[in-house]
Structures are given as structure tokens and as C-alpha cells.
Amino acid sequence: MQQRIQQSGQTWRRWKNHLATGTAVLGALVVVAPLLAIFAYLIYKGASSLNWAFFTKVPKPVGEIGGGMENAIVGSGVLLTVASLIGIPIGIAAGVYLAEFGRKRLLSNLVRFTADVLNGVPSIVVGIAVYSLIVVTQRHFSAFSGGVALGIMMIPTVTRTTEEMLLLVPHAVREAALGLGVPNWRSTVSITLRTASAGIITGCMLAFARVAGETAPLLFTAFGNDDKSLALNQPIAALPLQIFVYAVSPYNDWHRLAWAGSLVLIFLIVVSVSLVRYVTSRGVLKGAS
């Protein structure tokens, strides 16, 4: 009798295990399915418009067929570079302060609260703020103001991710370094940050992917440019901005280019995030070996 009860309990535990596993797999499929559906639809609508001219030509004047988005691709690269140079160092520095030096201080609570609030601020509000602070002061739109707007949006994500990743590093690692006479700042830079580097880089790429598709703040800052430009003090094009302009236009040829631009944008985001995760995982595996 007791053996039958044990067998029945084991069977019930196996069923619960299979049920939990199936639920987890189903949840994963539900998360992945929208991305796959969007990617498949973008390929269906935009792949036919991708050609060499799309990557090497600037937009044609209204009414002319053809042209490309070279100006927008180059502009997005410039804007994201400026945003990363602003948002990533500030975000990592703030995260290090919160995790290592300011756990019980009033300033740390203020920084943490500010990052959480800033993370929920609509992107268009950030664009208007940068417009008032930089564009109005300079009296012209510019790539620099667009990069500042995107960089501000990156800071809270990088800050909170850096803090959480550093808090996962065991305190024994810090104590061992201090026991060997290593200063606290040196231990943080050489040991703690290096240990948490994989998670921090992933957080930076999440912030990068978030701002790469932003349009609203660029309407008030970068404004757009039909020509290819690398100047930081002049208006500049961007893929999300060019896609928006083409999508709301009444021209079928511009609609076709908008679908192609959307496909290129999401492809670049997926590839960049995948490459960083691959390189990071390889570095972690090498370090573990």
C-alpha cells in the first residue's frame, strides 16, 4: 500500500514537472512569436525594395522614382555614436556609485529615484526638453542635440542594469581584494566591473536597441536632412525619422522605401545585439576556463 502511494506521488510530481516545463516553453514561444511575425512581415513587404541603390543613394526629389536611404543610415550611425558616448559612461558611472559607494546615502536614493522616473518619461518629452535647452540656444537643429536626447534616454537603463549586475557579484570577491591591500576604487574597476561585464554590456545593448528606433525626440532635435552629413552642428537624417516621413507621405514609392528601411533598422538592431551577446558569452567562457 505504501509503495503504491509513493508511486502515485512520483507520477503526480512528474506530471507537475511536465506541466511546468510545458508552460515555460509556451511562454517562451508567446514572447518570440510577435518578433518572428513582425520580422516575417517586414521581409515580405520590404525585401523586394532592397538593392544597392538603397544603401548608396540619397532620397530622390518628390515625384521621382528611386533613390535610397544612405543619408539616413549614416545619420543613424552618427546619432547612436554620440548617444552611446554620452549615455553609456554616465550610466555606468552612476550604477557603480549606487552599487559600490552610495548604498545608504541620501544622494543614492535621489539618483535611483531619478533614474526610475526618467526611464518612464515619454521620449517626446525628452525631445522637447533638449529642444528648449540646446536647439533654442543654438538657434538651429543639429545632430549633437539629437545625440544628447538619445543619450539621456539611455542613461536610466544603463544605470539600473549596472547597479543590479554589480550587486550580483559576491561580497567575498570584494573582501578578498581588500584583504590583499587593493584600494576600493581599484577593486571596483579591475575586479567587480570585470566580473559583471557581461551583464553590463547586455544592459548597454538593451539601451542602444531602445533608442535606435526612436523618432519623436529626433523630430525636435535632428530634424532630418535629405543629404548625407557627418557634421554635428547641422541637421541630420536618421532611419526612424526617414521611415516616419515616408510612411505618412501619399507616394507609393516612398511607402515601399519605408518598409525597406524598417526591415534594415530591425535587422541592424538584431544583429548588433546578437553579436555583442555572442562575444560576451565567449569572453565569459574563456574566463571560466
Secondary structure as the mmCIF struct_conf table of DSSP 4:
data_model
#
loop_
_struct_conf.conf_type_id
_struct_conf.id
_struct_conf.beg_label_comp_id
_struct_conf.beg_label_asym_id
_struct_conf.beg_label_seq_id
_struct_conf.end_label_comp_id
_struct_conf.end_label_asym_id
_struct_conf.end_label_seq_id
HELX_RH_AL_P HELX_RH_AL_P1 GLN A 2 GLY A 46
HELX_RH_3T_P HELX_RH_3T_P1 ALA A 47 SER A 49
HELX_RH_AL_P HELX_RH_AL_P2 TRP A 52 THR A 56
HELX_LH_PP_P HELX_LH_PP_P1 VAL A 58 VAL A 58
STRN STRN1 PRO A 59 PRO A 59
HELX_LH_PP_P HELX_LH_PP_P2 LYS A 60 PRO A 61
TURN_TY1_P TURN_TY1_P1 VAL A 62 GLY A 63
STRN STRN2 GLY A 67 GLY A 67
HELX_RH_AL_P HELX_RH_AL_P3 GLU A 70 VAL A 96
HELX_RH_PI_P HELX_RH_PI_P1 TYR A 97 PHE A 101
TURN_TY1_P TURN_TY1_P2 ARG A 103 LYS A 104
BEND BEND1 ARG A 105 ARG A 105
HELX_RH_AL_P HELX_RH_AL_P4 LEU A 106 GLY A 120
BEND BEND2 VAL A 121 VAL A 121
HELX_RH_AL_P HELX_RH_AL_P5 SER A 123 VAL A 130
HELX_RH_PI_P HELX_RH_PI_P2 TYR A 131 VAL A 135
HELX_RH_AL_P HELX_RH_AL_P6 VAL A 136 GLN A 138
TURN_TY1_P TURN_TY1_P3 ARG A 139 ARG A 139
BEND BEND3 HIS A 140 HIS A 140
HELX_RH_AL_P HELX_RH_AL_P7 ALA A 143 LEU A 167
TURN_TY1_P TURN_TY1_P4 LEU A 168 LEU A 168
BEND BEND4 VAL A 169 VAL A 169
HELX_RH_AL_P HELX_RH_AL_P8 HIS A 171 GLY A 179
TURN_TY1_P TURN_TY1_P5 LEU A 180 GLY A 181
HELX_RH_AL_P HELX_RH_AL_P9 ASN A 184 SER A 187
HELX_RH_PI_P HELX_RH_PI_P3 THR A 188 THR A 192
HELX_RH_AL_P HELX_RH_AL_P10 LEU A 193 THR A 195
TURN_TY1_P TURN_TY1_P6 ALA A 196 ALA A 196
HELX_RH_AL_P HELX_RH_AL_P11 SER A 197 ALA A 212
TURN_TY1_P TURN_TY1_P7 GLY A 213 GLY A 213
HELX_RH_AL_P HELX_RH_AL_P12 ALA A 216 PHE A 220
TURN_TY1_P TURN_TY1_P8 THR A 221 ALA A 222
STRN STRN3 PHE A 223 PHE A 223
BEND BEND5 ASP A 226 ASP A 227
TURN_TY1_P TURN_TY1_P9 LEU A 232 ASN A 233
BEND BEND6 GLN A 234 GLN A 234
STRN STRN4 ILE A 236 ILE A 236
HELX_RH_AL_P HELX_RH_AL_P13 LEU A 239 ALA A 247
TURN_TY1_P TURN_TY1_P10 VAL A 248 VAL A 248
BEND BEND7 SER A 249 PRO A 250
HELX_RH_AL_P HELX_RH_AL_P14 ASN A 252 ALA A 288
#
